[in-house]
Amino acid sequence: MSTETRAPAKLALTAVCLGFLMITLDATIVNLALPAIGADFGEPSTAALQWVVDAYTVTLAAFLLTWGAAGDRWGSRRVFEAGVAVFVVASIGCALAGDAVWLIAARAVQGAGAAALLPSSLALIVHQFPDARERAHALGVWGGMSGAGLAAGPVLGGLAVGLADWRLVFAVNVPVGILAIVLTRRAVTEPPRRETQLDFAGQVAGTVSLAAFVAGFIEAGHTGWGAPATLALLAGGVVAGAVFVAVEQRVAEPVLPLGILKIRDFAVAAGIGGLFNFCLYGTLFSLALYLQRAWSLGALAAGLALVPLTAVVGLNAFFSGRLTGRSGPRTPMVAGALAGLLGAAGFALLPADRALVAFAVVSVVFGCCSLAMPAMTSLAMNALPGQAGLAAGVLNASRQTGGAIGVALVGALAPAAGMWLVAAGYALVAGLAFAARQSS
């Protein structure tokens, strides 16, 4: 890239990353606000609090594939800007929520906006940085923003609740979103469009399947695995999933072309993405409640207790982009998975009292799991270089699906049992990482 175009490209990267930062922040910033939200709304059940988190991640996961294809057809920049605008309006709705149902509905709209801007952000980066090495670095910055957002979320949430009000965690999105739109209009160019057809039948079946599974896992934690409602929801998820697969095999342009899962590196990246977010989102949700309920810490104190974990997540996500550019994706993915495994086991073995020093040490180890994040993204995008919107949509649908199920399933278990499940998940990540090519 020439010197003349370098500054605009950096400004474009800033615009895209600002939008992406908002949606990664909102995946975790609400966790430490959950007890305050519960108190404000008359102590709703843990299941309702899980839906405050999962209404966002379910709609985000469900609409990613459709919006990834829509970005290829209608223009990634146009879809990105629309997604940011919807996200900002929904954030205002969250901040003004008068009860749990209102908040959950507004969170779902937030997720729909995030689903539009997330795959478009990756497609814009691929277009803006045609050189492979500069693209790897840009994707590292993008992945680092993911780590920074996930890392800063619990801390900022704790600060907002401790110093002001839980509604601030949503209001902060408004100026960030407006700035992202202004910078996008100024610096981001539109990639070439590709004619596609939208698969509405597949979209509906996939959404119903995911929502039913998540609801089933949440209901299991509330009424038990053998309860009729739990079994009905899980069975509904299986049936809708089977319909989704059948539809995808028959339509001309499926929302999820099943053939791309035969591409080894892409299948590995998508599998790692789902497992990684299952583990990370489940852990952050469980720890946020554990610190406040079992250790009786306030929201601000709990946020500060998570600083070692979140700081390391952010730092290593940025570092991983450079490491991936030099050595390929396998090394950082394996290293991140092993760190997550050891950290999750450490959390499971922590004593029941306020062992803050031990908690901090384990948090640092666990935080190194973020080494895997930019590496999996680079692996996926390089596996489908001509279909950036599709690749981004499928990868992030897998990630957000994993995150939604992680909050539902890990949140339904006792803290120690949940952490052992997370450790097993990271062991699977490590196994999958060895199947990836060492160079990308």
WONORDA-V74607 format. One record per run of one state. SS is the DSSP state (H for helix, E for strand, C for the rest). FROM is the first residue (numbers start at 1). TO is the last residue. If there is no record, write none. Layout:
ss: <SS SS>
from: <FROM FROM>
to: <TO TO>
This chain:
ss: <C H C H C H C H C H C H C H C H C H C H C H C H C H C H C H C H C H C H C>
from: <1 3 29 31 41 46 75 76 96 100 129 132 164 168 172 173 188 200 224 228 251 258 263 264 294 299 306 307 328 329 349 356 384 388 413 415 434>
to: <2 28 30 40 45 74 75 95 99 128 131 163 167 171 172 187 199 223 227 250 257 262 263 293 298 305 306 327 328 348 355 383 387 412 414 433 440>
